[in-house]
Amino acid sequence: MLAGLSELFWQERLWFPEGLGWADLEDRDGRVYAKARDLWVALPIAVLFLLIRQLFEKYVATPLASLLGLKETVRRRVAHNPALESYYCNTSKNPTQSSVEKLSKQTGWTERQVQRWFRRRRNQDRPNLLKKFCEASWRFAFYLLAFIGGLAALIDKPWLYDLEEMWKGFPTLTLLPSQYWYYMLELAFYTSLLFSVASDVKRKDFKEQIIHHVATILLISFSWCVNYIRAGTLIMFMHDSADYLLESAKMFNYARWKNACNYIFILFAAIFIVTRLIIFPFRIMYCTWVYPVTLYPPFFGYYFFNGLLMVLLCLHMFWAALIIRLAFRFLSSNSSVEDERSDRDETDESEEEEELKNGEIKKKNGAAQNGHATYNNNHSKTE
């Protein structure tokens, strides 16, 4: 059964245009071609990336955070309360007002104490700034090195300047050592991100991130198998050109370097829009969707490859909407850029301000009554 499925999966008519097949990608006359079995190399490299990441975050990112003056907020620990903890874990982390009233009667606490307990309990589950900074530092380091490596691999290639050159001689395109390592490292990195997604900081676009990682892994793997190497390297290089700027903006944001964060973010937004919403659909996708049909009839692999590119384009538009909204908010109000996907800590500032106002009112009332303060017996002394 497995042999039958494997034979069905690797049918040449699914992967190649009519008249071409796996035999065309057999090494001969000193020419080396990409092979599906090469992709297994990415798995041990992905595990190695996970180990390197641990060392990087401990010995590079953490000292860098201290150097940039990142100060971690000390969060208040909540008092252990079995009833509230059970509700928090099994029912909801954000109780309704009616639930707060019931829990208040059940525990003997005031409603404000119950609300404060849930607020601080939610904060305990949120990742701290140092963890966010270390993750952003790791991604920044890889994306920057990948961008530099991609530039070195493509700078002297004609298809970087004339996109139609990416199909010249297809599918018998000789594999270069630089292309091999560019592919394997990129595939291994995104595989490692997929491995670590459970322990990484979860943001509001968590599902979109998973879709992006899976689509990227499929796109890299498929383009390798059918020798879309030139198109694949261009797509990876274009993505790397903006990603390291986003991660560096996050790093400065976590370190409270607001001006540096804002300026880098605006630069990132400009590059992101140009590369992802202009060059990607109108240049690269044009040369993967329109130009190839002038050379050979469409086949399953042609539709599958371009379908994955459409998924990426939809994600680009989703993130572009968030980026543009942040950029306009910054430019119109001159405020600092905040990542809307982040799960920010909740504070007790509103309560403290209310208590401060109550204290001022009491002082004024006391002064009006010859220095004798009045007391509101409807409020308990402690909460």
RORO-445895 format. One record per residue (C-alpha): residue number from 1; residue in three letters; x, y, z. Coordinates in nm, 2 decimals. Each point is the difference from the previous one (the first is absolute). Layout:
RORO-445895
{pt NUM "ALA" {X Y Z}};
...
//
This chain:
RORO-445895
{pt 1 "MET" {0.00 0.00 0.00}};
{pt 2 "LEU" {0.28 0.24 0.09}};
{pt 3 "ALA" {0.18 -0.08 -0.32}};
{pt 4 "GLY" {-0.32 0.07 -0.19}};
{pt 5 "LEU" {-0.04 0.34 0.17}};
{pt 6 "SER" {0.36 0.09 -0.06}};
{pt 7 "GLU" {-0.03 -0.09 -0.37}};
{pt 8 "LEU" {-0.32 0.21 -0.02}};
{pt 9 "PHE" {0.16 0.29 0.18}};
{pt 10 "TRP" {0.31 0.01 -0.22}};
{pt 11 "GLN" {-0.18 -0.02 -0.33}};
{pt 12 "GLU" {0.19 0.21 -0.25}};
{pt 13 "ARG" {-0.31 0.15 -0.15}};
{pt 14 "LEU" {-0.07 0.16 0.35}};
{pt 15 "TRP" {0.34 0.15 0.03}};
{pt 16 "PHE" {0.12 0.09 -0.35}};
{pt 17 "PRO" {-0.13 0.13 -0.33}};
{pt 18 "GLU" {-0.09 -0.25 -0.27}};
{pt 19 "GLY" {0.31 -0.16 -0.15}};
{pt 20 "LEU" {0.22 0.06 0.31}};
{pt 21 "GLY" {0.07 -0.22 0.30}};
{pt 22 "TRP" {0.23 -0.12 0.27}};
{pt 23 "ALA" {0.25 -0.13 -0.25}};
{pt 24 "ASP" {0.07 0.36 -0.11}};
{pt 25 "LEU" {0.13 0.07 0.35}};
{pt 26 "GLU" {0.25 -0.28 0.01}};
{pt 27 "ASP" {0.36 0.12 0.06}};
{pt 28 "ARG" {0.21 -0.02 -0.32}};
{pt 29 "ASP" {0.30 0.16 -0.16}};
{pt 30 "GLY" {0.10 0.17 0.32}};
{pt 31 "ARG" {-0.34 0.16 0.04}};
{pt 32 "VAL" {-0.17 -0.04 0.33}};
{pt 33 "TYR" {-0.38 0.04 0.06}};
{pt 34 "ALA" {-0.22 0.04 0.30}};
{pt 35 "LYS" {-0.15 -0.33 0.13}};
{pt 36 "ALA" {-0.29 -0.05 0.25}};
{pt 37 "ARG" {0.21 -0.22 0.23}};
{pt 38 "ASP" {0.23 0.30 0.06}};
{pt 39 "LEU" {-0.28 0.16 0.21}};
{pt 40 "TRP" {0.06 -0.24 0.29}};
{pt 41 "VAL" {0.32 0.19 0.07}};
{pt 42 "ALA" {-0.21 0.29 0.13}};
{pt 43 "LEU" {-0.13 -0.21 0.30}};
{pt 44 "PRO" {0.33 -0.04 0.19}};
{pt 45 "ILE" {0.08 0.36 -0.09}};
{pt 46 "ALA" {-0.33 0.11 0.15}};
{pt 47 "VAL" {0.08 -0.19 0.32}};
{pt 48 "LEU" {0.34 0.17 0.00}};
{pt 49 "PHE" {-0.17 0.34 -0.04}};
{pt 50 "LEU" {-0.20 -0.07 0.31}};
{pt 51 "LEU" {0.31 -0.08 0.20}};
{pt 52 "ILE" {0.18 0.31 -0.14}};
{pt 53 "ARG" {-0.30 0.21 0.09}};
{pt 54 "GLN" {0.02 -0.10 0.36}};
{pt 55 "LEU" {0.36 0.10 0.02}};
{pt 56 "PHE" {-0.05 0.32 -0.19}};
{pt 57 "GLU" {-0.29 0.11 0.22}};
{pt 58 "LYS" {0.20 -0.07 0.32}};
{pt 59 "TYR" {0.34 0.13 -0.10}};
{pt 60 "VAL" {-0.07 0.26 -0.26}};
{pt 61 "ALA" {-0.36 0.13 0.02}};
{pt 62 "THR" {-0.02 0.02 0.38}};
{pt 63 "PRO" {0.32 0.21 0.04}};
{pt 64 "LEU" {-0.11 0.21 -0.29}};
{pt 65 "ALA" {-0.33 0.07 0.17}};
{pt 66 "SER" {0.19 0.11 0.31}};
{pt 67 "LEU" {0.23 0.22 -0.21}};
{pt 68 "LEU" {-0.30 0.17 -0.16}};
{pt 69 "GLY" {-0.15 0.07 0.34}};
{pt 70 "LEU" {-0.29 -0.24 -0.02}};
{pt 71 "LYS" {-0.16 0.00 0.35}};
{pt 72 "GLU" {-0.24 -0.28 0.07}};
{pt 73 "THR" {-0.32 0.10 0.19}};
{pt 74 "VAL" {-0.04 -0.20 0.32}};
{pt 75 "ARG" {-0.34 -0.15 0.00}};
{pt 76 "ARG" {-0.20 -0.04 0.31}};
{pt 77 "ARG" {-0.08 -0.36 0.09}};
{pt 78 "VAL" {-0.36 -0.07 0.08}};
{pt 79 "ALA" {-0.11 -0.16 0.33}};
{pt 80 "HIS" {-0.09 -0.36 -0.04}};
{pt 81 "ASN" {-0.38 -0.03 -0.02}};
{pt 82 "PRO" {-0.14 -0.35 -0.10}};
{pt 83 "ALA" {-0.34 0.13 -0.11}};
{pt 84 "LEU" {0.14 0.28 -0.22}};
{pt 85 "GLU" {0.28 -0.22 -0.14}};
{pt 86 "SER" {-0.25 -0.27 -0.09}};
{pt 87 "TYR" {-0.22 0.26 -0.18}};
{pt 88 "TYR" {0.31 0.14 -0.18}};
{pt 89 "CYS" {0.12 -0.33 -0.12}};
{pt 90 "ASN" {-0.33 -0.17 -0.09}};
{pt 91 "THR" {-0.25 0.27 -0.08}};
{pt 92 "SER" {0.14 0.33 -0.11}};
{pt 93 "LYS" {0.30 0.23 0.05}};
{pt 94 "ASN" {-0.23 0.31 -0.04}};
{pt 95 "PRO" {-0.31 -0.05 0.22}};
{pt 96 "THR" {-0.31 0.20 -0.07}};
{pt 97 "GLN" {-0.14 0.24 0.26}};
{pt 98 "SER" {-0.26 -0.25 0.11}};
{pt 99 "SER" {0.27 -0.26 0.05}};
{pt 100 "VAL" {0.21 0.24 0.20}};
{pt 101 "GLU" {-0.30 0.06 0.23}};
{pt 102 "LYS" {-0.05 -0.37 0.05}};
{pt 103 "LEU" {0.38 -0.06 0.06}};
{pt 104 "SER" {0.00 0.30 0.25}};
{pt 105 "LYS" {-0.28 -0.17 0.20}};
{pt 106 "GLN" {0.17 -0.34 -0.02}};
{pt 107 "THR" {0.34 0.12 0.12}};
{pt 108 "GLY" {-0.10 0.28 0.23}};
{pt 109 "TRP" {0.21 0.25 -0.20}};
{pt 110 "THR" {-0.12 0.33 -0.14}};
{pt 111 "GLU" {-0.07 0.02 -0.37}};
{pt 112 "ARG" {0.30 0.22 -0.04}};
{pt 113 "GLN" {0.22 -0.25 0.16}};
{pt 114 "VAL" {-0.13 -0.27 -0.23}};
{pt 115 "GLN" {0.06 0.21 -0.31}};
{pt 116 "ARG" {0.35 0.09 0.12}};
{pt 117 "TRP" {0.08 -0.37 0.06}};
{pt 118 "PHE" {-0.10 -0.09 -0.36}};
{pt 119 "ARG" {0.19 0.29 -0.14}};
{pt 120 "ARG" {0.32 -0.10 0.18}};
{pt 121 "ARG" {-0.06 -0.37 -0.08}};
{pt 122 "ARG" {-0.02 0.08 -0.37}};
{pt 123 "ASN" {0.32 0.20 0.03}};
{pt 124 "GLN" {0.18 -0.30 0.15}};
{pt 125 "ASP" {-0.08 -0.20 -0.31}};
{pt 126 "ARG" {0.13 0.26 -0.24}};
{pt 127 "PRO" {0.36 -0.03 -0.13}};
{pt 128 "ASN" {0.24 0.25 0.15}};
{pt 129 "LEU" {0.18 0.26 -0.21}};
{pt 130 "LEU" {0.33 -0.18 0.02}};
{pt 131 "LYS" {-0.15 -0.31 -0.16}};
{pt 132 "LYS" {-0.15 0.22 -0.28}};
{pt 133 "PHE" {0.33 0.18 -0.05}};
{pt 134 "CYS" {0.20 -0.33 -0.02}};
{pt 135 "GLU" {-0.24 -0.14 -0.26}};
{pt 136 "ALA" {0.02 0.31 -0.21}};
{pt 137 "SER" {0.38 0.01 0.03}};
{pt 138 "TRP" {0.02 -0.36 -0.13}};
{pt 139 "ARG" {-0.22 0.07 -0.30}};
{pt 140 "PHE" {0.18 0.32 -0.07}};
{pt 141 "ALA" {0.34 -0.17 0.00}};
{pt 142 "PHE" {-0.12 -0.27 -0.24}};
{pt 143 "TYR" {-0.19 0.23 -0.24}};
{pt 144 "LEU" {0.29 0.24 -0.02}};
{pt 145 "LEU" {0.25 -0.28 -0.08}};
{pt 146 "ALA" {-0.25 -0.16 -0.24}};
{pt 147 "PHE" {-0.04 0.34 -0.18}};
{pt 148 "ILE" {0.37 0.05 -0.03}};
{pt 149 "GLY" {0.05 -0.36 -0.11}};
{pt 150 "GLY" {-0.28 0.02 -0.25}};
{pt 151 "LEU" {0.15 0.32 -0.14}};
{pt 152 "ALA" {0.34 -0.16 -0.04}};
{pt 153 "ALA" {-0.16 -0.30 -0.17}};
{pt 154 "LEU" {-0.21 0.21 -0.25}};
{pt 155 "ILE" {0.20 0.31 -0.06}};
{pt 156 "ASP" {0.17 -0.14 -0.31}};
{pt 157 "LYS" {-0.30 -0.20 -0.13}};
{pt 158 "PRO" {-0.18 0.13 -0.31}};
{pt 159 "TRP" {-0.35 -0.10 0.13}};
{pt 160 "LEU" {0.04 0.25 0.29}};
{pt 161 "TYR" {-0.03 0.28 -0.27}};
{pt 162 "ASP" {-0.20 -0.17 -0.27}};
{pt 163 "LEU" {-0.26 -0.22 0.16}};
{pt 164 "GLU" {-0.08 -0.19 -0.33}};
{pt 165 "GLU" {0.35 -0.15 0.04}};
{pt 166 "MET" {-0.12 -0.21 0.28}};
{pt 167 "TRP" {-0.17 -0.24 -0.25}};
{pt 168 "LYS" {0.28 -0.01 -0.26}};
{pt 169 "GLY" {0.09 -0.36 -0.04}};
{pt 170 "PHE" {-0.27 -0.13 0.24}};
{pt 171 "PRO" {-0.01 -0.26 0.14}};
{pt 172 "THR" {0.37 -0.10 -0.06}};
{pt 173 "LEU" {0.13 0.29 0.21}};
{pt 174 "THR" {0.34 -0.09 0.16}};
{pt 175 "LEU" {0.00 0.02 0.38}};
{pt 176 "LEU" {0.27 0.23 0.14}};
{pt 177 "PRO" {0.16 -0.06 0.35}};
{pt 178 "SER" {-0.13 0.35 0.11}};
{pt 179 "GLN" {-0.35 -0.09 -0.10}};
{pt 180 "TYR" {0.02 -0.33 0.19}};
{pt 181 "TRP" {0.10 0.15 0.33}};
{pt 182 "TYR" {-0.24 0.30 -0.04}};
{pt 183 "TYR" {-0.29 -0.25 -0.04}};
{pt 184 "MET" {0.10 -0.24 0.27}};
{pt 185 "LEU" {0.06 0.27 0.26}};
{pt 186 "GLU" {-0.32 0.19 -0.08}};
{pt 187 "LEU" {-0.20 -0.33 0.01}};
{pt 188 "ALA" {0.17 -0.10 0.33}};
{pt 189 "PHE" {-0.07 0.33 0.16}};
{pt 190 "TYR" {-0.37 0.00 -0.08}};
{pt 191 "THR" {-0.03 -0.36 0.11}};
{pt 192 "SER" {0.17 0.10 0.33}};
{pt 193 "LEU" {-0.26 0.28 0.04}};
{pt 194 "LEU" {-0.28 -0.26 -0.05}};
{pt 195 "PHE" {0.17 -0.22 0.26}};
{pt 196 "SER" {0.02 0.28 0.26}};
{pt 197 "VAL" {-0.34 0.16 -0.07}};
{pt 198 "ALA" {-0.15 -0.16 0.32}};
{pt 199 "SER" {0.26 0.17 0.23}};
{pt 200 "ASP" {0.03 0.33 -0.19}};
{pt 201 "VAL" {-0.20 0.31 0.09}};
{pt 202 "LYS" {-0.35 -0.04 -0.14}};
{pt 203 "ARG" {-0.13 0.31 -0.17}};
{pt 204 "LYS" {-0.34 0.09 -0.14}};
{pt 205 "ASP" {0.10 -0.11 -0.35}};
{pt 206 "PHE" {0.11 -0.34 0.13}};
{pt 207 "LYS" {-0.21 -0.19 -0.25}};
{pt 208 "GLU" {0.13 0.21 -0.29}};
{pt 209 "GLN" {0.35 -0.06 0.11}};
{pt 210 "ILE" {-0.06 -0.38 0.00}};
{pt 211 "ILE" {-0.15 0.02 -0.35}};
{pt 212 "HIS" {0.30 0.21 -0.11}};
{pt 213 "HIS" {0.26 -0.24 0.13}};
{pt 214 "VAL" {-0.18 -0.30 -0.15}};
{pt 215 "ALA" {-0.05 0.17 -0.34}};
{pt 216 "THR" {0.37 0.11 0.00}};
{pt 217 "ILE" {0.12 -0.35 0.08}};
{pt 218 "LEU" {-0.22 -0.15 -0.28}};
{pt 219 "LEU" {0.11 0.27 -0.24}};
{pt 220 "ILE" {0.37 -0.05 0.07}};
{pt 221 "SER" {-0.03 -0.38 -0.02}};
{pt 222 "PHE" {-0.21 -0.01 -0.31}};
{pt 223 "SER" {0.21 0.26 -0.19}};
{pt 224 "TRP" {0.30 -0.21 0.08}};
{pt 225 "CYS" {-0.15 -0.33 -0.12}};
{pt 226 "VAL" {-0.10 0.14 -0.34}};
{pt 227 "ASN" {0.31 0.22 -0.04}};
{pt 228 "TYR" {-0.17 0.33 0.04}};
{pt 229 "ILE" {0.32 0.10 0.17}};
{pt 230 "ARG" {0.05 0.34 -0.16}};
{pt 231 "ALA" {-0.36 0.11 0.08}};
{pt 232 "GLY" {0.04 -0.14 0.35}};
{pt 233 "THR" {0.32 0.19 0.08}};
{pt 234 "LEU" {-0.15 0.33 -0.13}};
{pt 235 "ILE" {-0.31 -0.05 0.22}};
{pt 236 "MET" {0.20 -0.08 0.31}};
{pt 237 "PHE" {0.24 0.29 -0.06}};
{pt 238 "MET" {-0.29 0.25 -0.04}};
{pt 239 "HIS" {-0.16 -0.12 0.33}};
{pt 240 "ASP" {0.33 0.03 0.19}};
{pt 241 "SER" {0.05 0.35 -0.12}};
{pt 242 "ALA" {-0.26 0.14 0.24}};
{pt 243 "ASP" {-0.03 -0.26 0.28}};
{pt 244 "TYR" {0.32 0.10 0.18}};
{pt 245 "LEU" {-0.12 0.36 0.02}};
{pt 246 "LEU" {-0.32 -0.11 0.17}};
{pt 247 "GLU" {0.19 -0.21 0.26}};
{pt 248 "SER" {0.24 0.28 0.08}};
{pt 249 "ALA" {-0.29 0.25 0.05}};
{pt 250 "LYS" {-0.15 -0.25 0.24}};
{pt 251 "MET" {0.33 -0.02 0.19}};
{pt 252 "PHE" {0.02 0.38 0.04}};
{pt 253 "ASN" {-0.37 0.01 0.10}};
{pt 254 "TYR" {0.06 -0.25 0.28}};
{pt 255 "ALA" {0.30 0.19 0.11}};
{pt 256 "ARG" {-0.20 0.32 0.01}};
{pt 257 "TRP" {0.21 0.17 -0.27}};
{pt 258 "LYS" {-0.31 0.16 -0.15}};
{pt 259 "ASN" {0.16 0.23 -0.26}};
{pt 260 "ALA" {0.22 -0.28 -0.14}};
{pt 261 "CYS" {-0.30 -0.23 -0.01}};
{pt 262 "ASN" {-0.23 0.25 -0.18}};
{pt 263 "TYR" {0.25 0.09 -0.27}};
{pt 264 "ILE" {0.10 -0.36 -0.07}};
{pt 265 "PHE" {-0.37 -0.10 -0.01}};
{pt 266 "ILE" {-0.08 0.27 -0.26}};
{pt 267 "LEU" {0.30 -0.12 -0.21}};
{pt 268 "PHE" {-0.13 -0.36 0.04}};
{pt 269 "ALA" {-0.35 0.10 -0.10}};
{pt 270 "ALA" {0.12 0.17 -0.32}};
{pt 271 "ILE" {0.22 -0.30 -0.10}};
{pt 272 "PHE" {-0.28 -0.25 0.09}};
{pt 273 "ILE" {-0.26 0.17 -0.21}};
{pt 274 "VAL" {0.24 0.04 -0.30}};
{pt 275 "THR" {0.13 -0.36 0.01}};
{pt 276 "ARG" {-0.32 -0.19 0.12}};
{pt 277 "LEU" {-0.27 0.20 -0.17}};
{pt 278 "ILE" {0.17 0.13 -0.32}};
{pt 279 "ILE" {0.30 -0.21 -0.10}};
{pt 280 "PHE" {-0.14 -0.33 0.13}};
{pt 281 "PRO" {-0.34 0.00 -0.18}};
{pt 282 "PHE" {0.08 0.21 -0.31}};
{pt 283 "ARG" {0.35 -0.12 -0.08}};
{pt 284 "ILE" {0.08 -0.34 0.16}};
{pt 285 "MET" {-0.36 -0.15 -0.01}};
{pt 286 "TYR" {-0.03 0.14 -0.36}};
{pt 287 "CYS" {0.31 -0.20 -0.09}};
{pt 288 "THR" {-0.13 -0.32 0.17}};
{pt 289 "TRP" {-0.36 0.03 -0.11}};
{pt 290 "VAL" {0.00 0.16 -0.34}};
{pt 291 "TYR" {0.34 -0.05 -0.16}};
{pt 292 "PRO" {0.03 -0.39 0.05}};
{pt 293 "VAL" {-0.31 -0.07 -0.20}};
{pt 294 "THR" {0.17 0.15 -0.31}};
{pt 295 "LEU" {0.27 -0.27 0.04}};
{pt 296 "TYR" {-0.20 -0.31 0.10}};
{pt 297 "PRO" {-0.36 -0.11 0.06}};
{pt 298 "PRO" {-0.13 0.05 0.36}};
{pt 299 "PHE" {0.02 -0.31 0.23}};
{pt 300 "PHE" {-0.08 -0.08 0.36}};
{pt 301 "GLY" {0.33 0.12 0.14}};
{pt 302 "TYR" {-0.05 0.34 -0.18}};
{pt 303 "TYR" {-0.33 0.05 0.17}};
{pt 304 "PHE" {0.12 -0.13 0.34}};
{pt 305 "PHE" {0.31 0.23 0.00}};
{pt 306 "ASN" {-0.20 0.31 -0.09}};
{pt 307 "GLY" {-0.28 -0.10 0.25}};
{pt 308 "LEU" {0.26 0.01 0.28}};
{pt 309 "LEU" {0.11 0.34 -0.13}};
{pt 310 "MET" {-0.36 0.12 0.02}};
{pt 311 "VAL" {-0.02 -0.11 0.36}};
{pt 312 "LEU" {0.32 0.20 0.08}};
{pt 313 "LEU" {-0.15 0.30 -0.18}};
{pt 314 "CYS" {-0.32 -0.01 0.21}};
{pt 315 "LEU" {0.21 -0.01 0.31}};
{pt 316 "HIS" {0.20 0.29 -0.13}};
{pt 317 "MET" {-0.31 0.20 -0.04}};
{pt 318 "PHE" {-0.12 -0.09 0.35}};
{pt 319 "TRP" {0.32 0.11 0.16}};
{pt 320 "ALA" {0.03 0.31 -0.23}};
{pt 321 "ALA" {-0.34 0.12 0.14}};
{pt 322 "LEU" {0.14 -0.02 0.35}};
{pt 323 "ILE" {0.32 0.17 -0.09}};
{pt 324 "ILE" {-0.17 0.28 -0.19}};
{pt 325 "ARG" {-0.23 0.06 0.29}};
{pt 326 "LEU" {0.29 0.02 0.25}};
{pt 327 "ALA" {0.20 0.23 -0.24}};
{pt 328 "PHE" {-0.29 0.24 -0.04}};
{pt 329 "ARG" {-0.06 0.01 0.38}};
{pt 330 "PHE" {0.36 0.08 0.06}};
{pt 331 "LEU" {0.02 0.27 -0.27}};
{pt 332 "SER" {-0.33 0.16 0.10}};
{pt 333 "SER" {0.05 0.01 0.37}};
{pt 334 "ASN" {0.38 -0.02 0.03}};
{pt 335 "SER" {-0.04 -0.28 0.25}};
{pt 336 "SER" {0.21 -0.30 0.03}};
{pt 337 "VAL" {-0.05 -0.31 -0.21}};
{pt 338 "GLU" {-0.16 -0.29 0.19}};
{pt 339 "ASP" {-0.04 -0.35 -0.14}};
{pt 340 "GLU" {-0.37 -0.06 -0.01}};
{pt 341 "ARG" {0.06 -0.38 0.00}};
{pt 342 "SER" {0.17 0.02 0.34}};
{pt 343 "ASP" {-0.18 -0.10 0.32}};
{pt 344 "ARG" {0.08 0.29 0.23}};
{pt 345 "ASP" {0.00 -0.01 0.37}};
{pt 346 "GLU" {-0.31 0.14 0.19}};
{pt 347 "THR" {0.07 0.24 0.28}};
{pt 348 "ASP" {-0.17 0.13 0.31}};
{pt 349 "GLU" {0.04 0.36 -0.10}};
{pt 350 "SER" {-0.37 0.07 -0.04}};
{pt 351 "GLU" {-0.06 -0.13 0.35}};
{pt 352 "GLU" {0.29 0.19 0.14}};
{pt 353 "GLU" {-0.12 0.32 -0.16}};
{pt 354 "GLU" {-0.35 -0.05 0.14}};
{pt 355 "GLU" {0.15 -0.06 0.35}};
{pt 356 "LEU" {0.21 0.31 -0.03}};
{pt 357 "LYS" {-0.30 0.21 -0.10}};
{pt 358 "ASN" {-0.20 -0.14 0.30}};
{pt 359 "GLY" {0.29 0.09 0.22}};
{pt 360 "GLU" {0.01 0.35 -0.13}};
{pt 361 "ILE" {-0.37 0.04 0.05}};
{pt 362 "LYS" {0.03 -0.13 0.36}};
{pt 363 "LYS" {0.28 0.26 0.06}};
{pt 364 "LYS" {-0.21 0.28 -0.14}};
{pt 365 "ASN" {-0.30 -0.11 0.21}};
{pt 366 "GLY" {0.22 -0.02 0.30}};
{pt 367 "ALA" {0.14 0.35 -0.05}};
{pt 368 "ALA" {-0.36 0.13 -0.04}};
{pt 369 "GLN" {-0.09 -0.15 0.34}};
{pt 370 "ASN" {0.28 0.16 0.20}};
{pt 371 "GLY" {0.24 -0.27 -0.06}};
{pt 372 "HIS" {-0.23 -0.29 0.10}};
{pt 373 "ALA" {-0.03 -0.24 -0.29}};
{pt 374 "THR" {-0.33 -0.18 -0.07}};
{pt 375 "TYR" {0.00 -0.37 -0.06}};
{pt 376 "ASN" {-0.21 -0.20 -0.23}};
{pt 377 "ASN" {-0.12 -0.31 0.19}};
{pt 378 "ASN" {-0.12 -0.17 -0.32}};
{pt 379 "HIS" {0.36 -0.08 -0.10}};
{pt 380 "SER" {0.22 -0.26 0.16}};
{pt 381 "LYS" {0.34 0.10 0.13}};
{pt 382 "THR" {0.18 -0.26 -0.20}};
{pt 383 "GLU" {-0.05 -0.18 -0.33}};
//
